[in-house]
Amino acid sequence: MGIDRQAFAESIRHLGAEYIAQGRAASLYDVNDGSCEEFANDLVEAFGGEREGLESWWADNLSVDGRGEEWDVALVERLFPATCPTHGLDWDDVRFAIPAHCWVEMGGRHYDAECPEGADNLFEVPLFRRLMERVAAERAAPAP
């Protein structure tokens, strides 16, 4: 039996509020900017631990070298077929834009403290979306 997405989203909201109330982070953004691995682990443990269909991921694990320097595009596309760059970008534009971030994937959707409803496309999770926005803005900026 799978995990109910609504219950999962509610658990993310509750856990995020708990982090803030306990002073572990000032905001959900801050949870993702320093406590993302702890948050992902706490969330997964609340649902019985990692298993097929419920896993925590580090972006580094999706890189060519395992050090987070270049996306392994073939691996990302194989593991997460709905994931592709957004904001008019393609893989060549974002190939070397890998944030240090840990999130949870459940049933093909990606979740973190700022994304309790999840996203099919990893790059629609707010932290990754901000990265796409930054890369798109840099590409659009006139050359010096």
C-alpha positions as CSV (number, residue, x, y, z in Angstrom):
1,M,0.0,0.0,0.0
2,G,1.3,3.4,-1.0
3,I,1.6,6.5,1.1
4,D,-1.3,9.0,0.8
5,R,0.0,12.1,-0.9
6,Q,-2.2,14.4,1.2
7,A,-1.0,12.8,4.4
8,F,2.6,13.1,3.1
9,A,2.1,16.8,2.3
10,E,0.6,17.4,5.8
11,S,3.5,15.7,7.4
12,I,5.9,18.0,5.5
13,R,4.0,21.1,6.6
14,H,4.0,19.9,10.2
15,L,7.7,19.0,10.2
16,G,8.6,22.3,8.7
17,A,6.6,24.2,11.3
18,E,8.2,22.1,14.0
19,Y,11.7,23.0,12.7
20,I,10.8,26.7,12.8
21,A,9.1,26.5,16.3
22,Q,12.1,24.7,17.7
23,G,14.4,27.4,16.3
24,R,16.2,24.9,14.0
25,A,15.5,27.2,11.1
26,A,13.9,30.7,10.7
27,S,11.9,29.8,7.6
28,L,11.3,26.9,5.2
29,Y,13.9,28.4,2.9
30,D,16.3,28.1,5.8
31,V,15.4,24.5,6.3
32,N,16.5,23.9,2.7
33,D,19.6,26.0,3.2
34,G,21.4,24.1,5.8
35,S,19.1,21.4,7.2
36,C,17.8,19.7,4.1
37,E,19.4,16.4,4.8
38,E,18.1,16.2,8.3
39,F,14.7,17.3,7.2
40,A,14.6,14.6,4.4
41,N,15.8,12.0,6.8
42,D,13.2,13.0,9.5
43,L,10.4,12.9,6.8
44,V,11.4,9.5,5.4
45,E,11.7,8.0,8.9
46,A,8.3,9.3,9.8
47,F,7.0,7.0,7.1
48,G,9.0,3.9,8.1
49,G,12.3,4.6,6.4
50,E,13.6,4.4,2.8
51,R,12.3,1.8,0.4
52,E,11.4,1.6,-3.2
53,G,9.2,4.6,-4.0
54,L,10.3,6.6,-0.9
55,E,13.9,7.8,-1.0
56,S,16.0,10.8,-0.1
57,W,18.3,12.1,-2.8
58,W,21.3,14.4,-2.9
59,A,21.9,16.2,-6.2
60,D,25.5,15.0,-6.0
61,N,24.2,11.4,-6.5
62,L,22.9,12.5,-9.9
63,S,26.2,13.9,-11.1
64,V,28.7,12.5,-13.5
65,D,31.5,12.3,-10.9
66,G,29.5,12.0,-7.7
67,R,30.9,15.3,-6.5
68,G,28.1,17.5,-7.8
69,E,30.1,19.2,-10.6
70,E,28.0,18.1,-13.6
71,W,24.6,16.6,-14.0
72,D,24.6,13.0,-15.3
73,V,21.8,13.8,-17.7
74,A,21.2,10.2,-18.8
75,L,20.9,9.1,-15.2
76,V,18.5,11.9,-14.3
77,E,16.4,11.2,-17.4
78,R,16.3,7.5,-16.6
79,L,15.5,7.9,-12.9
80,F,13.1,10.9,-13.2
81,P,11.7,11.0,-16.8
82,A,9.5,14.0,-16.0
83,T,12.6,16.1,-15.0
84,C,13.9,18.6,-17.5
85,P,15.2,22.1,-17.3
86,T,12.6,24.9,-17.2
87,H,12.5,28.6,-18.0
88,G,13.4,28.0,-21.7
89,L,16.7,26.4,-20.7
90,D,18.1,23.1,-21.9
91,W,20.6,20.6,-20.4
92,D,23.5,22.4,-21.9
93,D,22.5,25.6,-20.1
94,V,22.3,23.9,-16.7
95,R,24.7,21.0,-17.0
96,F,27.1,22.5,-14.4
97,A,24.5,24.1,-12.2
98,I,24.0,21.6,-9.3
99,P,23.0,22.8,-5.9
100,A,24.0,21.0,-2.7
101,H,20.5,19.9,-1.8
102,C,18.8,16.8,-0.4
103,W,15.1,16.1,-1.0
104,V,12.6,13.2,-0.9
105,E,11.2,11.4,-3.9
106,M,8.0,9.5,-3.4
107,G,6.1,7.8,-6.1
108,G,7.9,9.8,-8.8
109,R,7.3,13.2,-7.2
110,H,9.9,15.4,-5.5
111,Y,9.4,17.0,-2.1
112,D,11.2,19.2,0.4
113,A,10.4,21.7,3.1
114,E,9.2,24.3,0.6
115,C,7.4,21.9,-1.6
116,P,4.8,19.9,0.4
117,E,2.6,19.1,-2.6
118,G,5.6,17.8,-4.5
119,A,6.5,18.3,-8.2
120,D,6.8,15.8,-11.0
121,N,9.7,17.8,-12.5
122,L,12.6,18.2,-10.0
123,F,13.3,21.6,-11.4
124,E,9.9,22.8,-10.3
125,V,10.8,22.3,-6.7
126,P,11.3,25.9,-5.4
127,L,15.1,25.5,-4.6
128,F,15.7,24.2,-8.1
129,R,13.3,26.6,-9.7
130,R,15.3,29.5,-8.2
131,L,18.4,28.0,-9.7
132,M,16.7,27.8,-13.1
133,E,15.6,31.4,-12.7
134,R,19.1,32.5,-11.9
135,V,20.7,30.6,-14.8
136,A,18.0,32.0,-17.2
137,A,18.7,35.6,-15.9
138,E,22.4,35.1,-16.4
139,R,21.9,33.9,-19.9
140,A,19.6,36.8,-20.7
141,A,22.0,39.4,-19.3
142,P,24.0,41.3,-21.9
143,A,27.7,40.4,-22.1
144,P,30.0,42.9,-20.4
